[in-house]
């Protein structure tokens, strides 16, 4: 057996580690360990030090810790980890789905000159999920913690620093902070200097270039993890960038991820700016860009509707005239934060399977609208490019059928799962060979899998959904009188 590399996916709910052969990408072992998320209402926090414990447990569960030759970490984006002078957490890490900083986000958008200025300079218009908004909230509500801060890290930065002793990050994950610009290629002093932010750039990690290792594994980290000291550690990245690496994604090919929430993204050779805030103009981990849009309601919302109807998730009708907007928790794409679920077009003879089919269509239509917007914003999506489906929903027959009918594109459904961890493993392999990580993933064949032929796009159903979406702002005003 040749060299072995480990890729880590430190997500909201747990740590996953895959160990693969560096030459072939063949899976050798996997390990998992859970995380604990706390908070009520809009709060979502975790103890960052518990991620390190979970990493150790997951590495041990692989059974081959001592044979790993390189490692890299991809992790949930946007989280805020505040460290003291000994690199210990001063406060529970604020996660990407913590929305307490919503008023801070609005104030920050205004402070820099409005959405267009943010989109042009930073690539994204910050919402309550961004690191910069969480830091502004912390300064406003926990000023004593902010004053004691000697380091600000993202989740993957924190773990990489535990592995190497170096305060480093990568351009992909940095682009989701709200204070690093993909267009300018650096931290933006005008944002760091805003009264709400007031952040010394010395507290931030160094941003490594694509393919640049973070450093060798320290002796302390090696002893804690049962690994060999001195093996290379990759720069790491954010989870969406890790999945793009794991696919070996090439420019112009859109990806739709069907999970509890949904995402649509594409690798682009140029920055994408969207002043509406629908598209986040992230960087990727390979030197390009990863414009991305997210929806809040995807597989979980449709499963919940199936449960209310008392039918299996695959029991969809052949056709329907019903329109369902499954926006059970509000929606981000389209931006309807106060929305609820909406059902239009019920008849005396409407069957449950018709309503369920309409729920699938409503969820998929939001993601395809994001793909269309990505194309319109100059991301380079080709009209005849296939649509790659990933995430838990990609295995479902109904999801595949609806995505095919509403997109009119060839579908590719990779066999590979754990794409975030695989992308991190490709980064680790790159540390050994110098070959770019995305090229390694393509050599591993991570996009291999099922292929669904294109069918004519169901424009009629899409138009019916658009008409109902156009009514939603009046039905669900953001600030009702």
PyMOL commands that set and color helices and strands:
alter all, ss='L'
color gray80, all
select helices_A, chain A and resi 48-62+65-67+102-111+115-122+131-141+143-148+155-164+171-174+189-192+201-203+219-225+239-247+299-309+352-376+392-395+397-407+419-433+437-444+459-475
alter helices_A, ss='H'
color red, helices_A
select strands_A, chain A and resi 4-10+14-21+27-34+45-46+68-75+81-83+93-94+151-153+168-170+180-181+186-187+206-208+215-216+232-233+237-238+255-258+262-265+280-283+289-295+323-325+342-344+387-390+411-414+449-452
alter strands_A, ss='S'
color yellow, strands_A
deselect
rebuild
show_as cartoon
